[in-house]
Structure formats: structure tokens, C-alpha cells
Amino acid sequence: MIRDLASWHTYDAYLFDIDGTLLTCTDAVHYFAFCHVLETIAGRPLTLEGVTAHGNTDLGILRDALILAGVAEDRWRPRRHEIQDMLCAFVRNRETELCTTVLPGVHTILDYLSAKGALLGLATGNLEAIGQMKLKRAGLLRYFQFGSWSNNLELRAHVFAAAAEKARTLAGAHASIVVMGDTPADIIAARKNGLDVIAVATGTYTSDRLAAERPDLCLNSLTDLPIPALSPLAAHALRA
């Protein structure tokens, strides 16, 4: 495992979480999408009160909210594809209301890794359509060659497993891979898949809480990462 700042840039592939790691949304569109779908399924108004959303998956959030509300599983699980479509449609109809802020250091790190030729992927609890809308609004989607989303995947560990499989398909079976995330769930899911993990305290969790899960690196923000000098060819690509 790589546990020092000086070698953070030596991986073949980087798997990024979205919310709290790459960007933050100051709107409530995604939240109200959950409320809309929950009310449709339960037949009464429901919110996400009491549900852990950070580090969860979209399908997992809906599952946990419905369980908490006492809605029987056989009322919603057979409709999970429809539910996902409803969630995405709600956000799509309000896409222009998404207010995204790119977090500190993100552009610098993504520019550097792209110029260096590293493989950049996404490993996120967002459904694909919703995650892509957020990234487009933030101007970040162009950086990523592939993504692993929560479509039909309730567990974060399964999302990360799919992301690692895609990374090894693209970068080679023995590619070195690191996860970049902002929640204890990211660290736990990475470890379950035998992946290194760099934790960043730009979401809702403090660096002390993240450090308790023993990531390979724990940062206050991505600005903590030193940027090594690029080769002349890579530097030219970055300027271009």
C-alpha cells in the first residue's frame, strides 16, 4: 500500500466518488427527487429523515427510507427499474436547477492525471443519468473514461468491484488502482475490494473520522496533494 504523499501519483487508475469528493451541490433537486419517488411508492409524504445518505447508493437510500417507513419490500423491489427511471426523470426535468461547485484542487488534480496519461474513472452511488448531469453542470464529465454507477447496485462495495473490473479491463489485469472518496463507506468499500484509498475531508466527514477507518492517505482537501513535474511531452499536453 502507498502511504505517503510523494507517491500518490504513481497509480495506473484512479476511481473518483462524485459528491463531496469532486463537487458539492447546493441545490436540493436530488433530495426532492427521492421525496417524490418515496411518496409515489408509499402513497404518503416521506422524507429521508433518519436515513444515512452520504456514502450510500441511490437505490440503497430509497431502500433504507422505505424500510424505515415500514413499506413492505414486495411493494417496491419488483418496481426498482421504474423507481430508478422516476428518480432520473425528476432530476432531468430540473437539470438547469442543479447548482454544482467544484471542490478545491479538483481541476488541478484531474488536469495533472489526464496529462500524465492515468486512467480516470468514477465509482459513485449516483445513478448514471443523475451523476452525469451533475458532472456536466460542473464541467467535469470530460475527464473520465468510464464510470461505475449504482444502477441496480444497492451496495457501494459492488459499485467499486464493477469499477475495478472496468479499470483492469482498460489498464491491464495487474493495474494499480486507488479510490478517491470522502466517506467512511468509500474506505470500507475499497478495502472489501482490495483497493487502496485516499480519503478527502471535503464532504460531511472530518479528517479524524475518516482517519479512523485507516485509509492509505487522509487529506483535508485535494490541494494537499503535491503536483510532481510532468515530462516535457505531458506538460505540452496539459498546456494544450
Helices and strands as residue ranges (DSSP letters): G 5-10, E 13-16, E 23-25, H 29-42, H 58-68, H 73-76, G 77-79, H 80-92, G 95-97, E 100-102, H 106-116, E 119-123, H 128-138, G 141-143, E 146-148, H 156-171, E 177-181, H 184-192, E 196-200, H 207-211, E 217-219, G 222-224, H 232-239
